[in-house]
Amino acid sequence: MQLTHVKLISALIILLPLFSFVSHAEESEETQRDYLKKQVQYDRWKDILKTKSEFRYEEFKLDNTTVSPWRIQRMQEIGKADRGKTIRYVLSKSDIVREAREILLVSVTYCPTRADAAEGLVDHLLGIQRPGLKLVEEDAMILGDLEINIPDSPEPAIFYIRGNILISVENAGEKAATDIRLLAKTLDEYLKKKQK
């Protein structure tokens, strides 16, 4: 009987720090999420989205004509991610991706609703851990229904939602592509045309 108590106490001594670590990790993730939401002015998103009509897309897949002059070098269906189904594309202007200095990563996430796309955007931004994320507020600059970027020239990354689609366009090459915004805008224009 005493041996059982000793084993139980030993097990508790071993497991207690583990439970504490898990609890701290959950608390830490929630703290990070709250910080990110403050940084990108999440409390304003609902009001911004109210001013835009909501459209639900059935799907959105890229092809080489959509991304021209860029070329799709690789496509990977990620499956469930960021509250939807994600397809990730690697784009370059070179025929041989290993030789390309400019590379863009484009993720397209199809979500059930625009609200899911907005929450998926928060999830995605938590996963990339880049400083300087900012809600784009200039009407002439805004892509989609809501846009977050990293202000710089050229922009390292652009993230936006249009309807229930979440789009991420990120510089990933040795040399930053100066036409990242042009590609993001082309994709957004394509989505707008599909609304009609």
N, C-alpha and C positions, 0 to 999 in steps of 0.2 A: 504494500500500500504506500509506504513512504517513498519507495523507488519510483512509483508512478507519479507522485506529487513532484518529485525532483525532476523527472522528465518533463512534466507539464510546465514547471517553472522555467526550466532551461529552454523549452520551446518558445515560451512567451518572451523570454529575454532576447531570443534570436529574432522573433517575428515582430516585436514591438517597433524597432527602428524601421523595418520594412513598411509597416502600416503608416508610420509617420512620414516616410519618404513619399509614398503614394499620395497621401493627403497634401503634403507640401507641393508636389508636382501639379496636382489639380488646382490648388490655390494659385500657384505660380502661372499656370496657363490662363486662368481667369484674369489675373492681374495683367498679363500681357495683352489679352483680348481687350480689356477695358482701356489700357493705354493706347492701343492701336485705334480703337473707336474714337477716342478723344482726338488723336492726331489727325484722323481723316474726317473729323466733324460728322460722325455717324448720326448724331442727334438731329442733323439737318436733312438726312437722306429721305426720310419719310415725306417731308414737305416738298422736297425737290421732285420726288417721284410722283407725287399727287398731281403735279402740273403737266405730266407727260401721259399720253394715252398708252395703255398697256396692250402689247401685241404678243401673241404666243406663237412661236415658231415650232414647227414639227422637227426640223433638224437643220443643221448648217455644217456642211463639209467643204473644205477648201479644195481647189484644184489649181493647176498651173495658170490657167487663164485668169483666175480671180486674184492671184498674187503676183502676176507679171509686173516688173521684170525679174522678180524673185522666182526661184524654182523650189519645189518641194523635194527635198533630198531624202527625208524620212518621215514616216507617219506612224504613230503608235497610239492605239486605242488603250487608254488608261483604265477605262471602265468607271466605276463609281469613285468620284472625287469631288470635293467642293460642292456637295449637295446635288450633284448631277452626274452625267456621263461625260467624260473628258477625252478629247482627242488632241494629242500633242504633235506639232509639226516642227521640223527643222528645215529652215529655208536658207538658201545662199544664192548668189548670182553666178557662182562658178559651177562648172559641170562636175568638178571633183570637190566634194565637201571638205576633205582633208586639207586642200590647198586654199580654201576660202578664208579670207581675212575678216570679212563681214558675214556674220551668221545671226539670224533671228530665230528665236523660239516663239512659236505661236501656240497658245492653248485655247481651244474652243470647248466650253462646257455647256451642255444642253441641260437645263434645269426644268423641273415641272412648272414653276411659276417665277415671276419676277422677284417676289419676296425671297424665294429660295436662291435666286441668282445673286441678290444683294447679300444674303448671309454667306453664300459661297464665295463672294468677293472678299469678305472679311476673313474667311477660312484661308483663302489663297494668299492674302497679304500676310497673314500670320506665318505661313509656311516659307515665304521668301526672305524674310528678315533683312529688308533693306531700309536704311534710314532715309528720311526726307520725304516720305509719302505725303501727298497733298491732294485734297479735293480740288478739282478744276472748276473754277467758278465763272470764268470769262465765257460768255455765250458763243463767241466766235471760235473758241478753242474746244468746246465740249463735244466729245464723241459719245454716241449712245444716249441712254437716259441719264447716266451718271458716270463720271470718269474720275479716276485717281491716277496721278502720275508721279514721277520723280523729276522735279524741275531741274533741268540742266540742258546743255546744248552740246551734242544731241542728247535727247532724252534716253536714259538707260532703259526705261520701261513705261508702258502705258497699259492701264487696266480699265475696262469699262463694261457696263451691261447695257444691252438693248433688249427689251422685252425679257424673255426667260433665257437669254444667251449671255454667258460671261466670256469675254474675250481678254486675253493677256498677250501682249506683244513685248518681247524683251530682247535687248541686245545681248548676244552671247559670244560674239567673236572677239578676235584679237584687236580688231579695229571697230569702233562703234559706228553703226550704220546711221548716216545723217537723214535718211528718208524713212525712218521708223514711223513717224507721225503720218506720212503719206500712205504707207501701207495700212496702218490702223484705220485711217480715214476711208481708204478704198474698201476695206472690209465692212465698215459701218455703212457706207453708201450702198453696198450690195445688200446688206440686211434691210435697209430702208426701202429699197426697190421691191423686196420680197413681201413687204407689207401691203402693197397695192394690188 
